[in-house]
Amino acid sequence: MSNQLNEISLVNLYKRLKLKSKYILSKWVIISICTFVFGFVGFFYKSYIGVEYKSTLTFVSENASGDKMGAYAGIA
């Protein structure tokens, strides 16, 4: 009997998905308003702040000898 509780048929899965999609589609006004409002807020926030660029540089010296300062002097 517990074996039947763990199983689900494709028909039941289809019915559940259909009900869930109908519920989500019934809330289309709220979803549209929230998308519109947050889109405007994000657009104007980015316009107000402006563009900011940031860069980093990392390098590693692979020198077989023990002299690490010579490798760094070659880069400079």
DSSP file (Angstrom, degrees, kcal/mol; ACC not computed):
  #  RESIDUE AA STRUCTURE BP1 BP2  ACC     N-H-->O    O-->H-N    N-H-->O    O-->H-N    TCO  KAPPA ALPHA  PHI   PSI    X-CA   Y-CA   Z-CA
    1    1 A M    >>        0   0    0      0, 0.0     4,-0.9     0, 0.0     3,-0.6   0.000 360.0 360.0 360.0 -37.9    0.0    0.0    0.0
    2    2 A S  H 3>  +     0   0    0      1,-0.2     4,-0.9     2,-0.2     3,-0.1   0.749 360.0  66.1 -69.2 -21.1    2.8    2.4    0.7
    3    3 A N  H 34 S+     0   0    0      1,-0.2     4,-0.4     2,-0.2     3,-0.3   0.854  98.3  51.9 -66.8 -34.7    4.2    1.6   -2.8
    4    4 A Q  H X4 S+     0   0    0     -3,-0.6     3,-0.5     1,-0.2    -1,-0.2   0.783 102.3  59.7 -72.8 -27.4    1.1    3.2   -4.3
    5    5 A L  H 3< S+     0   0    0     -4,-0.9    -1,-0.2     1,-0.2    -2,-0.2   0.803 104.3  50.3 -71.2 -28.2    1.6    6.4   -2.3
    6    6 A N  T 3< S+     0   0    0     -4,-0.9     2,-0.3    -3,-0.3    -1,-0.2   0.587  99.2  81.9 -85.4 -10.7    5.1    7.0   -3.9
    7    7 A E    <   -     0   0    0     -3,-0.5     2,-0.4    -4,-0.4    -3,-0.0  -0.670  55.1-172.8 -98.2 150.7    3.9    6.5   -7.4
    8    8 A I        -     0   0    0     -2,-0.3     2,-0.2     4,-0.0    -3,-0.0  -0.998  16.6-135.0-140.2 139.7    2.2    9.1   -9.6
    9    9 A S     >  -     0   0    0     -2,-0.4     4,-2.1     1,-0.1     5,-0.1  -0.525  22.8-117.3 -92.0 162.6    0.7    8.6  -13.1
   10   10 A L  H  > S+     0   0    0      1,-0.2     4,-2.5     2,-0.2     5,-0.2   0.826 114.7  56.6 -66.6 -31.3    1.2   10.9  -16.0
   11   11 A V  H  > S+     0   0    0      2,-0.2     4,-2.3     1,-0.2    -1,-0.2   0.929 108.7  45.7 -66.6 -44.8   -2.5   11.7  -16.1
   12   12 A N  H  > S+     0   0    0      2,-0.2     4,-2.4     1,-0.2    -2,-0.2   0.898 112.8  50.9 -64.9 -39.6   -2.4   12.9  -12.5
   13   13 A L  H  X S+     0   0    0     -4,-2.1     4,-2.4     2,-0.2    -2,-0.2   0.914 110.3  49.3 -63.5 -42.8    0.8   14.9  -13.2
   14   14 A Y  H  X S+     0   0    0     -4,-2.5     4,-2.2     2,-0.2    -2,-0.2   0.907 111.0  49.8 -61.8 -43.3   -0.8   16.5  -16.3
   15   15 A K  H  X S+     0   0    0     -4,-2.3     4,-2.2     2,-0.2    -2,-0.2   0.907 111.5  48.4 -64.0 -42.1   -3.9   17.5  -14.3
   16   16 A R  H  X S+     0   0    0     -4,-2.4     4,-2.5     1,-0.2    -2,-0.2   0.923 112.4  47.9 -64.7 -43.9   -1.8   19.0  -11.5
   17   17 A L  H  X S+     0   0    0     -4,-2.4     4,-2.4     1,-0.2    -1,-0.2   0.873 110.7  52.3 -64.5 -36.4    0.3   21.0  -13.9
   18   18 A K  H  X S+     0   0    0     -4,-2.2     4,-2.0     2,-0.2    -1,-0.2   0.906 110.8  47.1 -65.7 -42.4   -2.9   22.2  -15.7
   19   19 A L  H  X S+     0   0    0     -4,-2.2     4,-2.0     2,-0.2    -2,-0.2   0.912 113.0  48.8 -65.3 -42.5   -4.4   23.4  -12.4
   20   20 A K  H  X S+     0   0    0     -4,-2.5     4,-2.3     1,-0.2    -2,-0.2   0.899 111.3  49.5 -65.3 -40.3   -1.2   25.2  -11.4
   21   21 A S  H  X S+     0   0    0     -4,-2.4     4,-2.5     1,-0.2    -1,-0.2   0.880 109.6  51.7 -68.3 -36.4   -0.9   26.9  -14.7
   22   22 A K  H  X S+     0   0    0     -4,-2.0     4,-1.5     2,-0.2    -1,-0.2   0.892 109.9  50.3 -64.3 -38.7   -4.5   28.0  -14.6
   23   23 A Y  H  X S+     0   0    0     -4,-2.0     4,-0.7     2,-0.2    -2,-0.2   0.926 112.1  46.3 -65.0 -44.6   -3.8   29.5  -11.1
   24   24 A I  H >< S+     0   0    0     -4,-2.3     3,-0.9     1,-0.2    -2,-0.2   0.902 112.1  50.8 -65.8 -40.6   -0.7   31.3  -12.3
   25   25 A L  H >< S+     0   0    0     -4,-2.5     3,-1.2     1,-0.2    -1,-0.2   0.779 102.6  60.9 -67.9 -25.6   -2.5   32.6  -15.4
   26   26 A S  H 3< S+     0   0    0     -4,-1.5     3,-0.3     1,-0.3    -1,-0.2   0.733 103.1  52.1 -71.5 -20.2   -5.4   33.9  -13.2
   27   27 A K  T <X S+     0   0    0     -3,-0.9     4,-2.1    -4,-0.7    -1,-0.3   0.027  72.6 120.3-100.2  25.4   -2.9   36.1  -11.4
   28   28 A W  H <>  +     0   0    0     -3,-1.2     4,-2.3     1,-0.2    -1,-0.2   0.798  69.3  56.5 -64.6 -30.1   -1.6   37.7  -14.7
   29   29 A V  H  > S+     0   0    0     -3,-0.3     4,-2.4     2,-0.2    -1,-0.2   0.943 109.5  44.2 -67.6 -46.7   -2.5   41.2  -13.7
   30   30 A I  H  > S+     0   0    0      1,-0.2     4,-2.4     2,-0.2     5,-0.2   0.911 115.0  49.1 -64.2 -42.9   -0.5   41.1  -10.5
   31   31 A I  H  X S+     0   0    0     -4,-2.1     4,-2.2     1,-0.2    -1,-0.2   0.906 112.3  48.6 -64.5 -41.4    2.5   39.5  -12.2
   32   32 A S  H  X S+     0   0    0     -4,-2.3     4,-2.4     2,-0.2    -2,-0.2   0.911 111.9  48.4 -65.7 -42.9    2.4   42.1  -15.0
   33   33 A I  H  X S+     0   0    0     -4,-2.4     4,-2.7     2,-0.2     5,-0.2   0.923 112.6  48.0 -64.5 -44.6    2.2   45.1  -12.6
   34   34 A C  H  X S+     0   0    0     -4,-2.4     4,-2.5     1,-0.2     5,-0.3   0.908 112.4  49.3 -63.3 -41.8    5.1   43.8  -10.5
   35   35 A T  H  X S+     0   0    0     -4,-2.2     4,-1.8    -5,-0.2    -2,-0.2   0.917 113.4  46.8 -62.7 -43.5    7.2   43.2  -13.6
   36   36 A F  H  X S+     0   0    0     -4,-2.4     4,-2.2     2,-0.2    -2,-0.2   0.926 114.3  46.2 -64.5 -46.8    6.4   46.7  -14.9
   37   37 A V  H  X S+     0   0    0     -4,-2.7     4,-2.6     1,-0.2    -2,-0.2   0.944 115.3  44.5 -64.6 -49.5    7.2   48.4  -11.6
   38   38 A F  H  X S+     0   0    0     -4,-2.5     4,-2.3     1,-0.2    -1,-0.2   0.827 111.5  55.2 -67.8 -30.0   10.4   46.6  -10.9
   39   39 A G  H  X S+     0   0    0     -4,-1.8     4,-2.3    -5,-0.3    -1,-0.2   0.926 110.5  44.9 -64.9 -44.8   11.5   47.1  -14.5
   40   40 A F  H  X S+     0   0    0     -4,-2.2     4,-2.7     2,-0.2     5,-0.3   0.918 112.8  50.8 -64.2 -43.9   11.0   50.8  -14.2
   41   41 A V  H  X S+     0   0    0     -4,-2.6     4,-2.2     1,-0.2    -2,-0.2   0.930 112.8  46.2 -60.7 -45.1   12.8   50.9  -10.8
   42   42 A G  H  X S+     0   0    0     -4,-2.3     4,-2.1     2,-0.2    -1,-0.2   0.895 113.0  49.8 -64.6 -40.8   15.7   49.0  -12.2
   43   43 A F  H  X S+     0   0    0     -4,-2.3     4,-2.1     1,-0.2    -2,-0.2   0.938 114.8  42.3 -64.6 -48.0   16.0   51.2  -15.3
   44   44 A F  H  X S+     0   0    0     -4,-2.7     4,-2.3     2,-0.2    -1,-0.2   0.843 112.5  54.2 -71.8 -32.0   15.9   54.5  -13.5
   45   45 A Y  H  X S+     0   0    0     -4,-2.2     4,-2.5    -5,-0.3     5,-0.2   0.938 111.3  45.1 -63.5 -45.6   18.2   53.2  -10.8
   46   46 A K  H  X S+     0   0    0     -4,-2.1     4,-2.2     1,-0.2    -2,-0.2   0.871 113.6  50.5 -67.2 -35.9   20.8   52.2  -13.4
   47   47 A S  H  < S+     0   0    0     -4,-2.1    -1,-0.2     2,-0.2    -2,-0.2   0.882 113.2  46.2 -66.9 -38.4   20.3   55.6  -15.2
   48   48 A Y  H  < S+     0   0    0     -4,-2.3    -2,-0.2     1,-0.2    -1,-0.2   0.908 116.4  42.9 -71.6 -42.9   20.8   57.5  -12.0
   49   49 A I  H  < S-     0   0    0     -4,-2.5    -2,-0.2    -5,-0.2    -3,-0.2   0.899  98.4-155.8 -72.6 -41.4   23.9   55.7  -10.8
   50   50 A G     <  -     0   0    0     -4,-2.2     2,-0.4    -5,-0.2    -1,-0.1  -0.363  32.5 -41.7  91.2-175.6   25.6   55.5  -14.2
   51   51 A V        -     0   0    0     -2,-0.1     2,-0.5    -4,-0.1    -4,-0.0  -0.747  51.0-171.9 -95.5 134.2   28.2   53.1  -15.6
   52   52 A E        -     0   0    0     -2,-0.4     2,-0.4     2,-0.0    -2,-0.0  -0.987   4.8-161.9-127.9 122.7   31.0   52.0  -13.3
   53   53 A Y        -     0   0    0     -2,-0.5     2,-0.4     2,-0.0    -2,-0.0  -0.827   8.9-179.8-105.7 142.7   33.9   50.0  -14.7
   54   54 A K        -     0   0    0     -2,-0.4     2,-0.3     2,-0.0    -2,-0.0  -0.998   1.4-178.9-141.0 135.9   36.3   48.0  -12.6
   55   55 A S        -     0   0    0     -2,-0.4     2,-0.3     2,-0.0    -2,-0.0  -0.961   7.2-165.0-135.0 154.5   39.2   45.9  -13.7
   56   56 A T        -     0   0    0     -2,-0.3     2,-0.4     2,-0.0    -2,-0.0  -0.961   6.4-153.6-134.7 154.2   41.8   43.7  -11.9
   57   57 A L        +     0   0    0     -2,-0.3     2,-0.4     2,-0.0    -2,-0.0  -0.997  14.5 175.5-131.9 129.4   45.1   42.3  -13.1
   58   58 A T        +     0   0    0     -2,-0.4     2,-0.3     2,-0.0    -2,-0.0  -0.998   2.3 176.0-133.1 136.2   46.6   39.1  -11.7
   59   59 A F        -     0   0    0     -2,-0.4     2,-0.4     2,-0.0    -2,-0.0  -0.978  14.5-153.8-139.8 155.6   49.8   37.4  -12.8
   60   60 A V        -     0   0    0     -2,-0.3     2,-0.5     2,-0.0    -2,-0.0  -0.991  13.9-138.2-130.0 134.1   51.8   34.4  -11.7
   61   61 A S        -     0   0    0     -2,-0.4     2,-0.8     2,-0.1    11,-0.1  -0.823   9.6-165.0 -94.7 125.5   55.5   33.9  -12.2
   62   62 A E        +     0   0    0     -2,-0.5     2,-0.5     9,-0.1    -1,-0.0  -0.720  26.5 158.6-108.8  79.6   56.5   30.3  -13.2
   63   63 A N        -     0   0    0     -2,-0.8    -2,-0.1     1,-0.1     5,-0.0  -0.901  33.0-157.9-107.3 126.5   60.2   30.5  -12.6
   64   64 A A  S    S+     0   0    0     -2,-0.5    -1,-0.1     2,-0.0     2,-0.1   0.805  74.9  72.5 -73.8 -29.3   62.1   27.2  -12.0
   65   65 A S  S    S-     0   0    0      2,-0.2    -2,-0.1     1,-0.1     0, 0.0  -0.305  93.0-112.7 -82.0 171.7   64.9   28.9  -10.3
   66   66 A G  S    S+     0   0    0      1,-0.1     2,-1.2    -2,-0.1    -1,-0.1   0.563  88.7  99.8 -81.0  -8.4   64.8   30.3   -6.8
   67   67 A D     >  +     0   0    0      1,-0.2     4,-0.6     2,-0.1    -2,-0.2  -0.665  38.3 163.3 -85.3  96.7   65.2   33.9   -7.9
   68   68 A K  H  >  +     0   0    0     -2,-1.2     4,-1.6     1,-0.2    -1,-0.2   0.760  69.5  62.7 -84.4 -26.4   61.6   35.3   -7.9
   69   69 A M  H  > S+     0   0    0      1,-0.2     4,-2.1     2,-0.2    -1,-0.2   0.837  97.8  57.9 -69.1 -31.2   62.6   39.0   -8.0
   70   70 A G  H  > S+     0   0    0      2,-0.2     4,-1.5     1,-0.2    -1,-0.2   0.877 105.3  50.3 -65.2 -36.7   64.3   38.5  -11.4
   71   71 A A  H  X S+     0   0    0     -4,-0.6     4,-1.1     2,-0.2    -1,-0.2   0.891 111.6  47.5 -67.8 -39.9   61.0   37.2  -12.9
   72   72 A Y  H  X S+     0   0    0     -4,-1.6     4,-1.7     1,-0.2    -2,-0.2   0.845 108.5  54.7 -71.1 -32.9   59.1   40.2  -11.5
   73   73 A A  H  < S+     0   0    0     -4,-2.1    -1,-0.2     1,-0.2    -2,-0.2   0.849 103.7  56.4 -68.0 -33.2   61.8   42.6  -12.8
   74   74 A G  H  < S+     0   0    0     -4,-1.5    -1,-0.2     1,-0.2    -2,-0.2   0.833 106.4  49.7 -66.2 -31.9   61.3   41.1  -16.3
   75   75 A I  H  <        0   0    0     -4,-1.1    -1,-0.2     1,-0.2    -2,-0.2   0.886 360.0 360.0 -71.9 -39.8   57.6   42.0  -16.2
   76   76 A A     <        0   0    0     -4,-1.7    -1,-0.2     0, 0.0    -2,-0.2   0.504 360.0 360.0 -67.9 360.0   58.3   45.5  -15.2
